[in-house]
Amino acid sequence: MIQVLFFARLRAELGTAEHRLHGFSGSVEEVRAQLCTLFPDWRAALQSADIQAAVNREIAASSTPVRDGDEVAFFPPVTGG
């Protein structure tokens, strides 16, 4: 199982903080594609150019491998002051 987390405005747009994918392995981009297939209404939010990803709390590229037991997070750019 892969736990997928959504943060900040993405959480609000999708209406959920997390989703679990069972029996999945692939890349971050494949996780995103699977979510868009399962939830077509999420496509615009998840495919926004500014959405970043992390795997196990490390910033990740779209090609980063994702395996059973991993945590994948999607979030907009972090800003601070």
Buried (B, 14 or more C-beta within 10 A) or exposed (E): EBEBBBBEEBBEBBEBEEBEBEEBEBBBBBBBBBBBEEBEEBBEBBEEEEBBBBBEEEEBEEEBEBEEEBBBBBBBEEEEE
